[in-house]
Amino acid sequence: MKKILLIDDEEKLRKLMARIIELEQIEVSQAENATAGLKLLEKQHFDLIICDVKLPDANGIELIPQIKRIQPLAEIILLTAYGNIPDGVQAIKNGAFDYITKGDDNNRIIPLVYRALEKVELSKRVNQLEQKVEQKYSFGNIIGNSAPILSAIEMGRKVAQTDATVLLTGETGTGKEVFAQSIHYASVRKNKPFVAINCSAFSKELLESELFGHKAGAFTGALKDKKGLFEEAHEGTVFLDEIGEMPIDLQAKILRVLETKEFIKIGETKSQKIDVRIIAATNRILEKEMETEHFRCDLFYRLSVFQIHLPPLRERISDIKLFVVEFVNLFATKSNKKISTISQDYFKLLEQNSWKGNIRELRNVIERSVILTDNEILNIETLPLEIQYPDTETSDITTTMALSDVERTHIKKILDYTKGNKAEAARILKIGIATLYRKIEEYKL
């Protein structure tokens, strides 16, 4: 049942309004002044507070921030005997849902209560989703108990409480974006946007437009104004992945953002203030890039205020079992399979692999294994040949095998797994969609 707190020193009017609202099957508590109302707010949860503006011990408009501090998701409707525009404007600015005049607006109160309660319900759902996202990207969900990753997590927790710029280093596939999200969601900016961009995925011109936005007519094809990611992420975090790939002249503009908290849209001459935290990541050794003048020294020193290195998977072998269990559960659920056992030989081969693609490569291997297994046991036969026979050339292994039969069976299993989605099947098989169609026709699948 929804709960409303009614704060008003006029007893007859307060009790009348409480009775009207209670007829709607809504629970109403009453308080005769601000002090009593705040005490109830400290003890009980309320969805909506209806409060008189003129109370014996407080002004209702000035009371709004106190109420919001105690119960942030609750909505507030203010009542006044003498409505005026300045008070109404200030009430809304302070966070009130609405401001109505006693007597004149009695016919509005019930519809207004329902609209306010609908907003409260929406706010609760949004809050629940935010909490789920925060939990999903928390440091506690980063997999691993090995010393290298625990050291990185400890550093991440510490820097998250500050507003320092962070540089994440490490090989491709070590989870730098996940780590950046953990820093963001452990910071005071957690309820603001987290915006990520891969600097290697765009040309210089397109990357500049994506980062800073542009005005209509700034260049051919710029038909309307566009917000850049820095503007979209105001008060939040911008994650610049693969910053080592950023063109040298665009690096100067990132440096300006770091130094002045300002940027200029393409096609504008006036700078715009911005409040963002920057987390950058690279798989390159930037010190070497500086030596060859592919990366600015001044930008490097601004970015690496706090540097965290994420270890490759081969340096955290003890974590592989944890990743395997996590990924097996994920893909077994996705494919509606039950996998109860993972053979020790399976774990042993995975622990012996070099994992040049790190966690991302391991994830792909586990997904493939789950697709290929026909029973509840995950064994080495579902692993790629290069992992099963690490010291042997694949060509030597397959010369005595019927490759066409193996390929046909494999493609069929992938298509079954994707429920006929050929684009997804091509992604898993790591072949072009045209090649897949040709194979389907060849094997009459």
C-alpha positions as CSV (number, residue, x, y, z in Angstrom):
1,M,0.0,0.0,0.0
2,K,1.2,3.5,-0.9
3,K,2.0,5.8,2.1
4,I,1.5,9.5,2.3
5,L,2.6,11.9,5.0
6,L,0.4,15.0,5.4
7,I,2.0,18.0,7.3
8,D,-0.4,20.8,8.1
9,D,-1.1,22.8,11.3
10,E,-4.8,23.3,10.4
11,E,-6.2,20.2,12.1
12,K,-9.7,20.2,10.5
13,L,-8.4,20.7,7.0
14,R,-5.6,18.1,7.6
15,K,-8.1,15.4,8.8
16,L,-10.5,16.2,6.0
17,M,-7.8,15.8,3.3
18,A,-6.5,12.6,5.0
19,R,-10.0,11.1,4.9
20,I,-10.4,12.0,1.2
21,I,-7.0,10.4,0.3
22,E,-7.7,7.3,2.5
23,L,-10.9,6.6,0.5
24,E,-8.5,5.8,-2.4
25,Q,-7.0,2.9,-0.4
26,I,-3.9,4.9,0.4
27,E,-2.4,5.0,3.9
28,V,-2.0,8.5,5.4
29,S,0.0,9.6,8.4
30,Q,-0.4,13.1,9.8
31,A,1.9,15.7,11.5
32,E,0.9,19.1,12.8
33,N,4.3,20.8,12.2
34,A,7.7,20.4,10.5
35,T,9.4,18.9,13.6
36,A,6.8,16.1,14.0
37,G,6.9,15.5,10.2
38,L,10.7,15.2,10.1
39,K,10.6,12.7,13.0
40,L,8.1,10.5,11.1
41,L,10.3,10.7,8.0
42,E,13.3,9.4,10.0
43,K,11.3,6.4,11.2
44,Q,9.0,5.5,8.3
45,H,9.1,5.3,4.5
46,F,6.7,7.5,2.6
47,D,6.0,7.7,-1.1
48,L,4.6,11.2,-1.1
49,I,4.6,14.2,1.3
50,I,1.9,16.8,1.2
51,C,3.1,19.8,3.2
52,D,1.7,23.2,4.0
53,V,3.9,26.2,3.1
54,K,3.3,28.1,6.3
55,L,4.0,25.9,9.3
56,P,4.5,27.2,12.9
57,D,8.1,26.1,13.0
58,A,9.2,26.2,9.3
59,N,8.6,27.3,5.8
60,G,7.4,24.4,3.6
61,I,9.5,25.6,0.6
62,E,12.7,25.7,2.7
63,L,11.7,22.3,4.1
64,I,12.0,20.5,0.7
65,P,15.8,20.0,0.8
66,Q,15.6,18.5,4.3
67,I,12.8,16.1,3.2
68,K,14.8,15.1,0.0
69,R,17.9,14.4,2.1
70,I,16.0,11.9,4.3
71,Q,13.9,10.3,1.5
72,P,15.3,11.2,-1.9
73,L,12.8,9.2,-4.0
74,A,9.7,10.7,-2.2
75,E,7.7,13.4,-4.1
76,I,6.5,16.5,-2.4
77,I,3.3,18.5,-3.0
78,L,3.1,22.0,-1.3
79,L,-0.2,23.5,-0.2
80,T,-0.7,27.2,0.4
81,A,-3.6,29.5,1.4
82,Y,-2.2,32.3,-0.7
83,G,-0.6,31.2,-3.9
84,N,1.9,33.4,-5.7
85,I,4.1,32.8,-8.7
86,P,7.5,33.4,-7.1
87,D,6.8,30.9,-4.3
88,G,5.6,28.4,-6.8
89,V,8.7,28.8,-9.0
90,Q,11.0,28.4,-6.0
91,A,9.1,25.3,-4.8
92,I,9.6,23.6,-8.1
93,K,13.3,24.6,-8.2
94,N,13.7,23.1,-4.7
95,G,12.4,19.8,-5.9
96,A,8.6,19.9,-5.3
97,F,6.4,17.9,-7.6
98,D,3.7,20.6,-7.6
99,Y,2.4,23.7,-5.7
100,I,-1.4,24.2,-5.3
101,T,-3.7,26.6,-3.5
102,K,-5.9,25.3,-0.7
103,G,-9.6,25.3,-1.4
104,D,-9.4,26.5,-5.0
105,D,-7.6,23.3,-6.1
106,N,-9.4,20.7,-4.0
107,N,-10.7,19.0,-7.1
108,R,-7.1,18.6,-8.3
109,I,-5.6,16.9,-5.3
110,I,-6.5,13.2,-6.0
111,P,-5.4,13.3,-9.7
112,L,-2.3,15.1,-8.6
113,V,-1.6,12.5,-5.9
114,Y,-1.9,9.7,-8.4
115,R,0.5,11.5,-10.9
116,A,3.0,12.0,-8.1
117,L,2.8,8.3,-7.0
118,E,3.3,7.2,-10.6
119,K,6.5,9.3,-10.7
120,V,7.6,7.8,-7.5
121,E,7.1,4.3,-8.9
122,L,9.1,5.2,-12.0
123,S,11.9,6.6,-9.9
124,K,12.0,3.4,-7.8
125,R,12.3,1.3,-10.9
126,V,15.1,3.5,-12.3
127,N,16.9,3.4,-9.0
128,Q,16.7,-0.5,-8.9
129,L,18.1,-0.6,-12.5
130,E,20.9,1.7,-11.5
131,Q,21.7,-0.5,-8.4
132,K,21.8,-3.6,-10.7
133,V,24.2,-1.8,-13.1
134,E,26.3,-0.6,-10.2
135,Q,26.4,-4.1,-8.7
136,K,27.2,-5.7,-12.1
137,Y,30.2,-3.4,-12.6
138,S,31.4,-3.4,-9.0
139,F,35.0,-4.4,-8.2
140,G,33.5,-7.4,-6.3
141,N,32.4,-8.8,-9.7
142,I,35.8,-8.7,-11.2
143,I,36.9,-12.4,-11.5
144,G,40.2,-13.4,-9.9
145,N,42.0,-14.2,-6.7
146,S,45.6,-14.0,-8.0
147,A,48.0,-11.5,-6.5
148,P,48.4,-9.4,-9.8
149,I,44.6,-8.8,-10.2
150,L,44.0,-8.2,-6.5
151,S,46.7,-5.5,-6.5
152,A,45.1,-3.8,-9.5
153,I,41.7,-4.0,-7.8
154,E,43.0,-2.4,-4.6
155,M,44.5,0.5,-6.7
156,G,41.3,0.8,-8.6
157,R,39.2,1.1,-5.4
158,K,41.5,3.8,-4.0
159,V,41.6,6.0,-7.2
160,A,37.8,5.6,-7.6
161,Q,37.2,7.8,-4.6
162,T,39.2,10.6,-6.2
163,D,38.6,12.5,-9.4
164,A,42.1,11.7,-10.8
165,T,42.6,10.9,-14.4
166,V,43.5,7.2,-14.8
167,L,45.5,5.3,-17.4
168,L,44.9,1.6,-17.8
169,T,47.6,-0.4,-19.5
170,G,47.7,-4.0,-20.6
171,E,47.4,-6.4,-23.5
172,T,44.3,-6.7,-25.6
173,G,41.6,-8.7,-23.9
174,T,42.6,-8.1,-20.3
175,G,39.4,-6.4,-19.4
176,K,40.3,-2.7,-19.4
177,E,36.8,-1.4,-20.2
178,V,35.3,-3.6,-17.4
179,F,37.9,-2.2,-15.0
180,A,37.1,1.4,-16.2
181,Q,33.4,0.8,-15.5
182,S,34.2,-0.5,-12.0
183,I,36.1,2.7,-11.3
184,H,33.2,4.8,-12.5
185,Y,30.6,2.9,-10.5
186,A,32.6,3.1,-7.4
187,S,33.0,6.9,-7.7
188,V,30.8,9.9,-6.8
189,R,30.0,10.1,-10.5
190,K,28.3,6.7,-10.5
191,N,24.8,8.1,-11.2
192,K,26.1,10.1,-14.2
193,P,26.9,8.8,-17.7
194,F,29.7,6.4,-18.5
195,V,30.6,6.9,-22.1
196,A,33.2,4.7,-23.9
197,I,34.8,5.1,-27.4
198,N,37.4,3.1,-29.1
199,C,39.9,5.6,-30.6
200,S,41.1,3.0,-33.2
201,A,37.7,2.5,-34.7
202,F,37.3,5.9,-36.4
203,S,39.2,8.1,-38.8
204,K,40.6,11.4,-37.4
205,E,37.7,13.5,-38.7
206,L,35.0,11.2,-37.5
207,L,36.7,10.6,-34.1
208,E,36.9,14.4,-33.6
209,S,33.2,14.7,-34.4
210,E,32.3,11.8,-32.1
211,L,34.3,13.3,-29.2
212,F,33.4,17.0,-29.5
213,G,30.3,17.2,-31.7
214,H,29.7,19.6,-34.5
215,K,27.5,22.4,-35.7
216,A,25.2,22.0,-38.7
217,G,27.1,22.9,-41.8
218,A,30.5,22.5,-40.3
219,F,31.5,20.0,-43.0
220,T,29.8,18.1,-45.8
221,G,27.1,15.9,-44.4
222,A,26.7,17.8,-41.2
223,L,23.0,18.4,-41.6
224,K,22.2,19.2,-38.0
225,D,23.9,20.0,-34.7
226,K,25.4,17.0,-33.0
227,K,26.4,16.5,-29.3
228,G,29.8,15.0,-28.8
229,L,30.6,12.3,-26.2
230,F,32.2,14.8,-23.9
231,E,29.0,16.8,-23.8
232,E,26.9,13.6,-23.4
233,A,29.1,12.6,-20.5
234,H,28.8,15.9,-18.5
235,E,29.5,15.2,-14.8
236,G,30.2,11.6,-15.7
237,T,33.1,9.6,-17.1
238,V,34.6,9.4,-20.6
239,F,36.6,6.2,-21.3
240,L,39.1,6.6,-24.2
241,D,40.0,3.0,-25.2
242,E,43.1,2.4,-27.3
243,I,44.2,6.0,-26.9
244,G,47.6,5.1,-28.3
245,E,45.9,4.9,-31.7
246,M,44.7,8.5,-31.6
247,P,46.1,10.8,-34.3
248,I,48.8,13.2,-32.9
249,D,47.0,16.4,-33.7
250,L,43.8,15.2,-32.0
251,Q,45.8,14.4,-28.9
252,A,46.3,18.2,-28.4
253,K,42.6,18.7,-28.1
254,I,42.3,16.0,-25.5
255,L,45.1,17.7,-23.6
256,R,43.2,21.0,-23.7
257,V,40.1,19.2,-22.1
258,L,42.3,17.8,-19.4
259,E,44.0,21.2,-18.6
260,T,41.1,23.6,-19.0
261,K,37.9,21.5,-18.8
262,E,36.9,23.1,-22.0
263,F,36.3,22.0,-25.6
264,I,35.3,23.5,-28.9
265,K,32.8,21.9,-31.2
266,I,33.7,21.5,-34.9
267,G,32.3,24.6,-36.7
268,E,32.3,26.8,-33.5
269,T,34.7,29.3,-32.3
270,K,33.5,29.6,-28.7
271,S,34.7,27.1,-26.1
272,Q,32.3,25.1,-23.9
273,K,32.9,24.2,-20.2
274,I,32.6,20.5,-19.4
275,D,33.0,18.5,-16.2
276,V,34.1,14.9,-17.0
277,R,36.5,12.4,-15.6
278,I,38.8,10.8,-18.2
279,I,39.9,7.2,-18.0
280,A,42.2,6.1,-20.8
281,A,43.4,2.7,-21.9
282,T,46.0,1.4,-24.2
283,N,47.7,-1.9,-25.2
284,R,50.7,0.0,-26.5
285,I,53.7,1.0,-24.6
286,L,53.3,4.7,-24.7
287,E,56.8,5.5,-23.6
288,K,58.0,3.9,-26.9
289,E,55.3,5.8,-28.8
290,M,56.7,9.0,-27.4
291,E,60.2,8.1,-28.5
292,T,58.9,7.8,-32.1
293,E,56.8,11.0,-31.7
294,H,53.5,9.1,-32.2
295,F,52.3,10.1,-28.8
296,R,52.6,13.5,-27.0
297,C,54.7,13.5,-23.9
298,D,52.6,16.2,-22.2
299,L,49.4,14.2,-22.8
300,F,51.0,11.1,-21.5
301,Y,52.0,12.8,-18.2
302,R,48.5,14.3,-17.9
303,L,46.9,10.9,-18.5
304,S,49.1,8.9,-16.3
305,V,48.4,10.7,-13.0
306,F,47.4,7.3,-11.8
307,Q,48.4,4.3,-13.8
308,I,47.1,0.8,-13.3
309,H,48.5,-2.2,-15.2
310,L,46.1,-5.1,-15.9
311,P,48.0,-8.4,-16.0
312,P,47.7,-10.8,-18.9
313,L,46.0,-14.1,-18.3
314,R,49.3,-16.1,-18.5
315,E,50.4,-14.2,-15.4
316,R,47.3,-15.2,-13.4
317,I,46.9,-18.9,-14.3
318,S,45.2,-19.6,-10.9
319,D,42.3,-17.5,-12.1
320,I,41.6,-19.6,-15.2
321,K,39.4,-22.1,-13.4
322,L,37.2,-19.2,-12.0
323,F,36.8,-17.8,-15.5
324,V,36.0,-21.2,-17.0
325,V,33.2,-21.9,-14.4
326,E,31.8,-18.4,-15.0
327,F,31.8,-18.7,-18.8
328,V,30.5,-22.3,-18.8
329,N,27.5,-21.3,-16.6
330,L,26.9,-18.3,-18.9
331,F,26.9,-20.2,-22.2
332,A,25.2,-23.3,-20.8
333,T,22.3,-21.1,-19.8
334,K,22.3,-19.3,-23.1
335,S,22.2,-22.6,-25.0
336,N,19.8,-24.4,-22.6
337,K,22.4,-27.1,-21.8
338,K,23.2,-28.7,-18.5
339,I,26.9,-29.1,-17.9
340,S,27.7,-30.8,-14.6
341,T,31.3,-31.8,-15.0
342,I,34.5,-30.2,-16.4
343,S,37.3,-32.7,-16.8
344,Q,40.6,-32.1,-15.1
345,D,42.4,-32.6,-18.4
346,Y,40.3,-29.8,-19.8
347,F,41.5,-27.4,-17.1
348,K,45.1,-28.6,-17.5
349,L,45.2,-27.8,-21.2
350,L,43.7,-24.4,-20.7
351,E,46.2,-23.5,-18.0
352,Q,49.0,-24.6,-20.3
353,N,47.9,-22.3,-23.2
354,S,49.6,-19.0,-23.8
355,W,46.4,-17.0,-24.2
356,K,47.7,-14.2,-26.5
357,G,44.1,-12.9,-26.7
358,N,43.7,-13.1,-22.9
359,I,40.3,-13.2,-21.3
360,R,38.5,-12.4,-24.6
361,E,40.1,-15.4,-26.2
362,L,39.3,-17.7,-23.3
363,R,35.7,-16.6,-23.4
364,N,35.4,-17.5,-27.1
365,V,37.0,-20.9,-26.5
366,I,34.6,-21.7,-23.7
367,E,31.6,-20.6,-25.8
368,R,32.8,-22.9,-28.6
369,S,33.2,-25.9,-26.2
370,V,29.7,-25.5,-24.8
371,I,28.3,-25.4,-28.3
372,L,30.2,-28.6,-29.3
373,T,29.5,-30.7,-26.3
374,D,26.8,-33.3,-26.6
375,N,26.6,-34.3,-22.9
376,E,26.9,-32.9,-19.4
377,I,30.7,-33.4,-19.4
378,L,33.0,-30.8,-20.9
379,N,36.1,-32.6,-22.1
380,I,39.2,-31.8,-24.2
381,E,37.6,-33.0,-27.5
382,T,35.6,-29.8,-27.5
383,L,38.7,-27.6,-27.5
384,P,40.4,-26.2,-30.6
385,L,43.1,-28.5,-32.0
386,E,45.8,-26.0,-31.4
387,I,45.0,-26.2,-27.7
388,Q,44.6,-30.0,-27.6
389,Y,48.0,-30.4,-29.4
390,P,50.1,-27.4,-28.5
391,D,53.4,-28.8,-29.7
392,T,52.1,-30.1,-33.1
393,E,51.2,-28.3,-36.3
394,T,47.5,-28.4,-36.9
395,S,48.1,-29.5,-40.5
396,D,49.9,-32.6,-39.2
397,I,46.9,-33.5,-37.0
398,T,44.2,-33.1,-39.6
399,T,45.8,-35.0,-42.5
400,T,44.3,-38.2,-41.4
401,M,40.9,-36.7,-40.6
402,A,37.9,-36.2,-42.8
403,L,37.9,-32.4,-42.7
404,S,34.7,-32.0,-44.6
405,D,32.8,-34.1,-42.1
406,V,34.3,-32.3,-39.2
407,E,33.5,-28.9,-40.7
408,R,29.9,-29.9,-41.6
409,T,29.2,-31.1,-38.1
410,H,30.8,-28.0,-36.6
411,I,28.8,-25.6,-38.7
412,K,25.6,-27.5,-38.1
413,K,26.1,-27.3,-34.3
414,I,26.8,-23.6,-34.5
415,L,23.7,-23.0,-36.6
416,D,21.7,-25.0,-34.1
417,Y,23.1,-23.0,-31.2
418,T,22.2,-19.6,-32.9
419,K,18.8,-21.0,-33.8
420,G,19.5,-20.3,-37.5
421,N,20.9,-16.8,-37.0
422,K,23.5,-16.8,-39.8
423,A,25.1,-13.5,-38.8
424,E,25.7,-14.7,-35.3
425,A,27.0,-18.1,-36.5
426,A,29.4,-16.4,-38.8
427,R,30.7,-14.3,-35.9
428,I,31.3,-17.4,-33.8
429,L,32.9,-19.3,-36.7
430,K,35.0,-16.2,-37.5
431,I,34.2,-16.4,-41.2
432,G,32.4,-14.0,-43.5
433,I,28.7,-14.3,-44.0
434,A,29.2,-15.1,-47.7
435,T,31.5,-17.9,-46.8
436,L,29.0,-19.3,-44.4
437,Y,26.2,-19.3,-47.1
438,R,28.6,-21.1,-49.5
439,K,29.3,-23.7,-46.8
440,I,25.6,-24.2,-46.0
441,E,24.9,-24.8,-49.7
442,E,27.9,-27.1,-50.1
443,Y,27.0,-29.2,-47.1
444,K,23.2,-29.0,-47.8
445,L,22.5,-27.7,-44.3
